[in-house]
Amino acid sequence: MGGLTAGLLVLAALAAASLFIGVADLTPARLADPATREAAMSTLMDSRLPRTMALLLSGSCLAIAGVIMQMLTRNRFVEPTTAGTTEAAGFGMLLMMLLFPGAPVVVKSLVAAGFACAGTAVFLRLLRAVPPGAPLLVPLTGIMFGGIVGSVTAFIAHRYGLMQSLGAWRNGDFSVVISGRYELLWLTLVLSVAAYLAADRFTIAGLGGDMSRNLGLDYGKTVAVGLVIVSLVSALVVTTVGSIPFLGLVVPNLVSLAAGDNLRRTLPWMAIAGAALVLVCDMAGRLIVAPYEIPAGTVFGVLGSAVFLYLLLGRSTRAA
């Protein structure tokens, strides 16, 4: 418990630092000065605080979604961006913009979640053709499937002049987050709590269908609950801030190496680590080329891809 408290304190310090980094001049001194307090408070409440909360919610829920997918597929290299889930959500969002552009954001997010769930179900069906002794084929299958869905989405977007919108969904960018445009992400907190309550079931499901049933678990229902959580999280994040590649892969692997595979114990750590990494990458993106910004999705994409290759090559070496 002491370690978890320390982790929360570090996360709180990162969140506080995030509030005061950016182009607009926002400092504790300006908040305390009566002459600049009103403008500073406006910047804080309208931009910096919503952005920081979006970073915390997105990072934590994507890490949780990633470990759920890894448990359900029994593969360490699977997460929404390596299983076609994110691409399927983007495809659903694109269709909504084409067919029902005036629909509320909530409706668009729900439709995107439905497509994400369908895409994940197709991915799980494809895994039945993967030989049990070839675990590295699982993420490759997901990446290829996601590439097909993404290519179809890009073709349609190019045909109807929506490539700019498509680019926004494919790259997590928190610079557009302001008050009134991120609140749907609070639903991911509810989904994260639901995942924690079902953590023991997901841990058992990670043993496989036959073993889970022998232990009395309703395996099919557990998988369905996991798919719903992963799909809703992916859709809400994609439609609000865009995709953050490899986050759901990197964080669960690093945490499990340090703390094991019992989700009841490790899930809070995954949420903290996911939120902290996204905060650090977003702040780095604001500082590297200041006063311009590099999207957090780009920064983490570089970091995450390097860690992904390290894990992939490390697994191959150990298998040899």
N, C-alpha and C positions, 0 to 999 in steps of 0.2 A: 504493500500500500504506500510505503514511503517513496518508492521509486516512481509510482504512478503520480503521486503528488508533485514530485520534482519535474516529471514530464509535463504536467499541466502548467507548472510555473514557467518552464521554458517556453511553452506554447503561448502563454499569456504575454511574456516578454516580446516574443516575435510579433504577436498581434498588435501590441502597443507600438512597436517600432514601425509597423506597416502603416499606422495611422498618420505618421509624420514624414513619410517619404513620398515625394512626387513633385510635379512642376509647381503647383500652387504652394505658396509660402504658408505653411501651417506648422506652428511650433507651440509648445506649452506657454511660452511668453506671450504670444499673440492671443491665445485663449484667455490669458489672465488680464491683458491690457484692455481697459474699457474702450479705448479708441479703436481697437481692431477686433474686439470680441465678436461682434455681430457677423462680420465677414468670415472670421475664422470658424465660428460655429456653423455657419451655412456650409462651408467647405467640408467640415467634419461630418455633419449629419446627412448631407446630400450626396457626398461622394466617397470620402475615405472610410467611414464606418460601414456603409453598405458593401463596399469593395472588400473590406477585411472580413466581414461576415460571409460573403460569397466564397472567399478563398477558404475559410475554415470549413464551411459546409461541404463544398465541392471536394476538397482534399480528403476529408474524413470519410465521406460516403463512397467515393470511388475506391478507396482502399478496402472498405468493407465489401463492396460489390465484387471486387477482384478475388478476395479470399473465398467468397461464397462460390464463385464460378470454379475456382480451383478445387474446392471440396466436391462439388457435384460432378466434375469431370475427372477427378483424381489425377490432375496434372498440374504441375507447378508453373507451367508456362502459358496458362490461359487467363485471360481477363477480357473485359468488354471490347478493347480495341484489337485483340488478337483472336476474336471469335465471331466477328461480323456483327456484333450487337450494336456498336456505335454507328457503323455504316447503315445498318437497317433502320435505326432511329432517324438518321439524316434523310434516308429515302422517304420515310413516312412524312417527315417535316416538309420536304420538297413537294410532295404530292398535295399536302394541305395548302401550301402557298399557291400552287397552280390551280387547284379546284375550288378551294374555299379560303381565299386570301383574307377575308374579313372575319374569320372565326376567332373567338377569344384564344388567348395564349394557353389557357388551361386545356381547351379542347385540342389544340395542336399538340400539346405535350402528351395528352392521353393517347392520341392517335400514333404519335411517334413511339410511345411506350408499347402500344400494340404491335407495331412493326418490329420493334426491338425484341419483343418476346417471340414473335414468329421467326425472326432471323436466328435467335439463339436456339430455338427448337430445331430448325433446319441444321444448324451446326452440330447439335447433339445427335441428330439422325446420321449425319455424315461420319461421325466418330465411330459408328458401328462397323464401318468398313476399314477402319484403321487397325492394323495388327496390334494385339496387346503388348507385344514386345518392342514396339517402336514408339515410345512416348514423345520423341521429338517431332514426329509427324503430326501430332495433334495441333500445336500452334501453327505449323506450316499450313495445315488444312484450313484453320480459321483465318489466317492471313490471306490465303488464296480466295476463300469464300468472300471475305470482306472486300478484297480487291475487285471481284466481279460485281458485287453490289455497288461499290463505290464508283466503278466505271460506268455502270448503267445510270447511276445518279448524276454523274458529271456530264454524260451525254445529254440527258434530258435538261439539266440546268443550262448547258451551253446552247441548246436548241431554243430555249425560251428566255435567254438573257438573265439567268439567275446565278451566274458563276460567282459573283461577289458574295452573295448570301451563302453559297455553298462553302466558300473559303472561310467565312466567319465561323461556320459550324465545325469545320475540320480542325480548327486551331483555337485552343482555349485562350481567350483574350478577356481579361477582367477590366480593361480600361473603359469599356462601355457600361460597366455596372454603376448605376446610380439608384437613388431611392425611388421605389416604385417599379423597378425593372429586375429585381432579383428575388422577390419575396416567395416565389414558388419553390425556391431551394430549401425553404424551411420544411417542406414536406419530406425532404431527404433525412431530416433529423428523426421524423416519425419512423421512416423506413429503417434507419440505423438502429433505433430502439427495438423495432420488431425483429431485426436480425440478431440482436443481442439476446432477446428472449428465446429465440429459436436456436441459439448457438450450439447447445448440446445435441440437438437433432441434426444440425449440419455436420457436426463432428462425427456422429455415427454414420451419416449418409456417406461420408468420405471413405468409409470402409468398403463400400460397394453395395449393390442392390441385394444380393443374396445374404451377405452377412448382416446387413441392416434389418432385413425381414426376420432373420433368425433371432435378432435381439428385440423384436417386437415393434420396430419402427415402421410406420406407414411411409415407405420409401417414395412412392409416387406422389403423395401429397407434399412431402418435404421438398422434393425436386420442384414441384409446381410453385410452392411458396418462394423458394429460392429464385426461380426464373422471374416471378413477378417483381421481387425486390430488385434484382439486377436490372431488369428492363425499365422499371420506373426510375431508378436512380440514373441510369444511362440517358434516358430521354430527358429528364429534368435538367441534367447538367448540360447536355448537348444543346437543348433549345434555349438555355439561359446564357451560357458563357462559351460553349463549344467543347471540343474534345481535348482531353489531356492524355496523350498516349503513354502507355506502359506504367502509369501510376499504380493501377490495380495489380500489376505483376511484381513490380519492384518492392513495394512496401510489405506485402504478405510474405515474400521470400525472405527479406531481411529480418522481419520480426520473428518468423518461425525458426530461423537459424539461431536466434538468441533466446527464444522463450518456448519453443515447441509448437505443437499443433492443437492444443486444447483451446478452442475458440472462446470459451467462457472466460479464460484468463487472458488471451492475447488480443481479443477484439478491441478493448479500450486502447491498447498500445498501437494497434493498427490505425485507429481513428486519429490518435495524437500524431503519429509519425506521418500519416498522409497529409494532414492539415499543415504540419510544420514544413514538410518538403515543398508543398505548393506555395506557402508563404515565402519561403526563402527564394524559390525560383522567381516569384513575381517581383519581389524586392530587387533581386539581381537584374531582372529585365528592366526595371525602372532606373537603375543606377549605371548600367554598363554603357549605354549610349545617351545618357541624360543630355538634354531635356526630352529626347525621344524615348520610345519604349520598345522592348522586345516582348512579345506575348509570352505569358507564363507557359503556355502549351509548347512553344518553340524551345524555351530553355529546358523544360523538363523532358521534352522529346529527345534532345541531345544527351542529357544525363541518363534518362531511362533506357535509351537504345544501347548505350555503352554498358550499363548494368545488365541488360537483357542478354547481350552477347557474352558477357563474362559468365553469367549463370548458365547459358546454353553451352558454351565451350567447356565450362567446368564440369557440367553433367556428362558431356561426351567423353571427357578425359577419364572421369571416374568409371564410366560404363566400360571403357576400353581396358 
